[in-house]
């Protein structure tokens, strides 16, 4: 069996080690309706959505996920799976079997815990906290945990270790990176509790009064199917540009490129000819620029 060698995680721009993570629930946000969009190493996209949940008589919560993967050829595949969460919301089992722990909290740096036992109650798989710190994902900094999973004989305290799976959990987002010895996927964007995460704000200059008068709203609806409305407000008359980019930073549409009087505006964006994915809409006016992410879901 080949093993995954841990390398630098491209989404983590800075890591500041800290001793212990106490917050449990927000590392696996599990509200029905939450969405995640991932890009795989083969350039396929995977849209993951929580479609239901239930609680049994023992207080365990079962969260049902739906996954739609779209290949570069356009071929789609549909899968469902479940996670189980205990009543204290500090242990997560799944996704395909409830005898394997995916995450437990609190954790300490370099901690090793058993994720699965065999029929003789001997450790079959363990997970190790490789690092814990402050990670940057989708432009937002948040506490992040990197876990490596492997055989008990190959996972040891201290530096090093051979892992066949590595997962990054980020507070407020859940899984932001998942890799095995043959493939990986990384988070492009998500909608958690009706909030689209991954907002980029760029301000050129120091005019605080002008900055307050320049506002770009989150598109509505979001996620959207085919069309959505984008609203913004500026109190300065001048040239206004509203452009759409794909996740690679390529410009795909120009909604507005003209001089507008001060005021509030709303424009409809039709994406009927575009594939499912995360898109960025950017507003520029009077020396200021701001951008937000939106998810097209077909």
C-alpha positions as CSV (number, residue, x, y, z in Angstrom):
1,X,0.0,0.0,0.0
2,X,1.2,3.5,-0.9
3,X,1.1,6.1,1.8
4,X,0.5,9.8,1.6
5,X,3.4,11.9,2.6
6,X,2.3,15.1,4.3
7,X,3.1,18.2,2.3
8,X,2.2,21.9,2.7
9,X,-1.5,22.6,2.4
10,X,-2.1,25.3,-0.1
11,X,-5.1,26.7,1.6
12,X,-3.3,27.3,4.9
13,X,-1.3,30.5,4.5
14,X,-0.2,30.7,8.1
15,X,-0.2,28.4,11.1
16,X,0.1,29.6,14.6
17,X,0.2,26.6,16.9
18,X,-2.0,26.6,20.0
19,X,-2.4,24.0,22.7
20,X,-6.0,22.9,22.6
21,X,-9.3,23.2,20.7
22,X,-12.3,23.3,22.9
23,X,-15.0,24.4,20.5
24,X,-16.6,21.3,18.9
25,X,-19.7,21.9,16.9
26,X,-18.5,24.5,14.5
27,X,-15.7,22.3,13.0
28,X,-18.5,20.3,11.5
29,X,-21.4,22.6,10.7
30,X,-24.4,20.3,10.1
31,X,-27.5,22.5,9.5
32,X,-29.8,21.1,6.8
33,X,-29.3,23.1,3.6
34,X,-25.6,23.8,4.1
35,X,-23.6,23.5,0.8
36,X,-19.9,22.8,0.0
37,X,-18.3,22.9,-3.4
38,X,-15.0,21.1,-3.9
39,X,-12.6,20.9,-6.8
40,X,-10.9,17.4,-7.2
41,X,-7.4,16.7,-8.4
42,X,-8.9,15.4,-11.7
43,X,-10.6,18.8,-12.1
44,X,-14.1,17.4,-11.5
45,X,-16.3,19.4,-9.1
46,X,-18.3,18.0,-6.2
47,X,-21.3,19.7,-4.7
48,X,-22.1,18.4,-1.3
49,X,-25.4,19.3,0.5
50,X,-27.0,18.3,3.8
51,X,-30.5,17.1,2.8
52,X,-31.8,15.9,6.1
53,X,-31.2,14.9,9.7
54,X,-32.9,12.9,12.5
55,X,-32.3,12.2,16.2
56,X,-32.7,8.8,17.8
57,X,-33.9,7.9,21.3
58,X,-30.3,7.9,22.6
59,X,-29.8,11.5,21.5
60,X,-27.5,10.7,18.5
61,X,-28.0,13.0,15.5
62,X,-27.8,11.4,12.0
63,X,-27.0,13.9,9.2
64,X,-27.7,12.9,5.6
65,X,-25.5,14.2,2.8
66,X,-26.0,14.3,-0.9
67,X,-23.1,14.5,-3.3
68,X,-23.2,15.4,-7.0
69,X,-19.9,15.0,-8.8
70,X,-19.5,16.5,-12.3
71,X,-16.7,15.3,-14.5
72,X,-14.9,17.5,-17.1
73,X,-16.9,15.5,-19.7
74,X,-20.2,16.6,-18.1
75,X,-21.0,13.2,-16.7
76,X,-22.6,13.4,-13.3
77,X,-22.7,10.9,-10.4
78,X,-24.9,11.0,-7.3
79,X,-24.1,9.6,-3.9
80,X,-25.6,9.7,-0.4
81,X,-24.0,9.0,3.0
82,X,-24.6,9.7,6.7
83,X,-22.6,11.0,9.7
84,X,-23.5,10.3,13.3
85,X,-23.0,12.9,16.1
86,X,-23.3,12.2,19.8
87,X,-25.5,14.3,22.1
88,X,-22.5,16.3,23.4
89,X,-21.6,17.1,19.8
90,X,-17.9,16.3,20.4
91,X,-17.6,13.1,18.4
92,X,-18.3,12.4,14.8
93,X,-18.7,9.0,13.2
94,X,-18.8,8.1,9.5
95,X,-19.3,8.7,6.7
96,X,-20.0,5.2,5.5
97,X,-19.8,3.2,8.7
98,X,-20.7,4.2,12.2
99,X,-17.9,2.2,13.9
100,X,-15.3,4.6,12.7
101,X,-14.6,8.0,14.3
102,X,-13.9,10.9,11.8
103,X,-13.4,13.6,14.4
104,X,-13.5,14.0,18.1
105,X,-12.9,17.1,20.3
106,X,-11.3,18.6,22.2
107,X,-7.9,17.7,20.8
108,X,-4.3,18.7,21.6
109,X,-1.3,19.0,19.3
110,X,0.4,15.7,18.4
111,X,-2.5,13.7,20.1
112,X,-3.2,10.3,18.7
113,X,-6.6,8.6,19.1
114,X,-8.2,5.4,17.9
115,X,-10.7,5.8,15.2
116,X,-11.7,2.1,14.6
117,X,-11.3,-1.2,16.4
118,X,-11.3,-4.7,14.9
119,X,-13.4,-7.7,16.0
120,X,-10.9,-8.5,18.8
121,X,-11.2,-4.9,20.1
122,X,-7.7,-4.1,18.9
123,X,-6.9,-0.7,17.2
124,X,-7.4,-1.0,13.5
125,X,-6.9,2.7,12.5
126,X,-5.7,5.7,14.4
127,X,-5.7,9.5,13.7
128,X,-3.0,11.9,14.7
129,X,-3.2,15.7,15.1
130,X,-0.5,16.9,12.8
131,X,-1.0,20.5,13.4
132,X,-3.5,23.0,14.9
133,X,-3.5,26.6,14.2
134,X,-5.0,29.6,12.4
135,X,-5.6,28.8,8.7
136,X,-6.7,31.0,5.8
137,X,-9.3,29.5,3.6
138,X,-11.5,31.4,1.1
139,X,-9.9,34.6,2.2
140,X,-11.0,34.2,5.8
141,X,-8.8,33.2,8.8
142,X,-10.2,30.6,11.2
143,X,-8.9,27.8,13.6
144,X,-7.9,24.8,11.6
145,X,-7.1,21.2,12.5
146,X,-5.0,18.9,10.3
147,X,-5.6,15.2,11.0
148,X,-3.6,12.2,9.5
149,X,-5.2,8.7,9.4
150,X,-3.2,5.5,9.2
151,X,-2.3,2.1,10.7
152,X,-1.4,2.1,14.4
153,X,2.1,0.7,13.6
154,X,2.9,3.6,11.2
155,X,1.6,6.5,13.2
156,X,3.9,7.6,16.1
157,X,4.2,10.5,18.4
158,X,6.5,13.4,17.4
159,X,7.4,14.4,13.9
160,X,6.8,12.2,10.9
161,X,4.3,9.4,10.4
162,X,2.9,7.6,7.3
163,X,-0.8,8.4,6.6
164,X,-3.1,7.1,3.9
165,X,-5.5,9.9,4.4
166,X,-5.3,13.6,5.5
167,X,-8.2,15.9,6.4
168,X,-8.3,19.5,7.3
169,X,-11.2,20.7,9.4
170,X,-11.8,24.5,9.6
171,X,-14.0,26.2,12.1
172,X,-17.2,27.4,10.5
173,X,-16.6,25.5,7.3
174,X,-16.0,21.8,8.1
175,X,-13.8,19.9,5.7
176,X,-11.7,22.2,3.6
177,X,-9.2,19.7,2.2
178,X,-9.2,15.9,1.9
179,X,-6.4,13.8,0.4
180,X,-5.5,10.2,0.0
181,X,-2.5,8.6,-1.7
182,X,-4.2,8.8,-5.1
183,X,-6.4,11.9,-5.1
184,X,-7.4,15.0,-3.2
185,X,-10.1,17.7,-3.1
186,X,-10.1,21.2,-1.9
187,X,-12.9,23.6,-0.9
188,X,-13.9,26.3,-3.4
189,X,-16.7,27.8,-1.5
190,X,-19.6,27.1,0.8
191,X,-22.9,28.3,2.2
192,X,-23.1,27.7,6.0
193,X,-26.3,28.7,7.8
194,X,-27.4,30.8,4.8
195,X,-24.1,32.7,4.9
196,X,-21.8,32.5,1.8
197,X,-18.2,32.2,3.1
198,X,-15.3,33.5,1.1
199,X,-15.6,37.3,0.7
200,X,-12.8,39.4,-0.6
201,X,-12.7,43.1,0.2
202,X,-10.1,45.4,-1.4
203,X,-9.9,49.1,-0.5
204,X,-7.6,51.4,-2.3
205,X,-7.1,54.6,-0.4
206,X,-7.9,55.8,3.1
207,X,-11.2,57.7,2.6
208,X,-13.3,56.0,5.3
209,X,-16.3,58.1,4.5
210,X,-16.3,57.0,0.9
211,X,-15.8,53.4,1.9
212,X,-18.9,53.4,4.1
213,X,-20.9,54.8,1.1
214,X,-19.8,52.0,-1.2
215,X,-21.6,48.7,-0.6
216,X,-22.0,45.4,-2.5
217,X,-24.7,43.1,-1.2
218,X,-24.8,39.3,-1.3
219,X,-26.5,38.1,-4.4
220,X,-30.1,36.8,-4.0
221,X,-31.0,34.0,-4.2
222,X,-27.8,32.2,-3.3
223,X,-27.2,29.4,-4.3
224,X,-29.1,30.1,-7.5
225,X,-30.2,28.2,-10.6
226,X,-29.7,30.1,-13.8
227,X,-30.3,33.7,-12.6
228,X,-29.7,35.8,-9.5
229,X,-29.9,39.5,-8.6
230,X,-26.8,41.5,-7.6
231,X,-27.4,44.8,-5.7
232,X,-25.0,47.6,-4.8
233,X,-25.0,51.2,-3.6
234,X,-22.6,54.1,-4.1
235,X,-23.0,57.8,-3.1
236,X,-20.5,59.0,-5.7
237,X,-21.3,59.6,-9.4
238,X,-18.7,58.0,-11.6
239,X,-17.6,55.0,-13.7
240,X,-19.0,51.7,-12.2
241,X,-17.8,48.3,-13.3
242,X,-19.5,45.1,-12.2
243,X,-17.8,42.0,-13.6
244,X,-18.2,38.2,-13.1
245,X,-15.2,35.8,-12.8
246,X,-15.0,32.0,-12.6
247,X,-13.0,30.2,-9.8
248,X,-9.8,30.4,-11.9
249,X,-10.0,34.2,-12.0
250,X,-11.1,34.4,-15.7
251,X,-13.5,37.1,-16.6
252,X,-16.7,35.6,-18.0
253,X,-19.2,38.5,-18.0
254,X,-19.5,42.3,-17.7
255,X,-22.7,43.3,-16.1
256,X,-22.1,47.1,-15.8
257,X,-19.3,49.3,-17.3
258,X,-20.6,52.8,-17.5
259,X,-21.0,56.0,-15.5
260,X,-23.8,55.9,-13.0
261,X,-25.3,58.6,-10.7
262,X,-25.1,58.0,-6.9
263,X,-27.7,55.6,-5.7
264,X,-28.8,52.0,-5.3
265,X,-28.9,49.6,-8.2
266,X,-29.9,46.0,-8.8
267,X,-28.9,43.9,-11.9
268,X,-29.9,40.4,-12.9
269,X,-27.2,37.9,-13.8
270,X,-28.2,35.1,-16.1
271,X,-25.9,32.0,-15.9
272,X,-28.0,29.6,-18.0
273,X,-25.0,28.9,-20.2
274,X,-22.5,28.3,-17.3
275,X,-21.8,25.1,-15.4
276,X,-22.3,24.5,-11.7
277,X,-19.6,26.2,-9.6
278,X,-18.4,29.1,-7.5
279,X,-18.3,32.4,-9.2
280,X,-17.0,35.8,-8.1
281,X,-18.7,39.1,-8.8
282,X,-16.6,42.2,-8.4
283,X,-17.7,45.8,-8.1
284,X,-15.3,48.7,-8.9
285,X,-16.0,52.5,-8.5
286,X,-14.3,55.7,-7.4
287,X,-11.1,53.9,-6.6
288,X,-12.7,51.2,-4.5
289,X,-13.2,47.5,-5.2
290,X,-15.0,44.7,-3.4
291,X,-16.0,41.2,-4.4
292,X,-18.2,38.4,-3.2
293,X,-18.7,34.8,-4.0
294,X,-21.9,33.1,-5.3
295,X,-22.7,29.5,-6.0
296,X,-24.5,28.4,-9.2
297,X,-26.4,25.2,-8.5
298,X,-28.1,23.3,-11.4
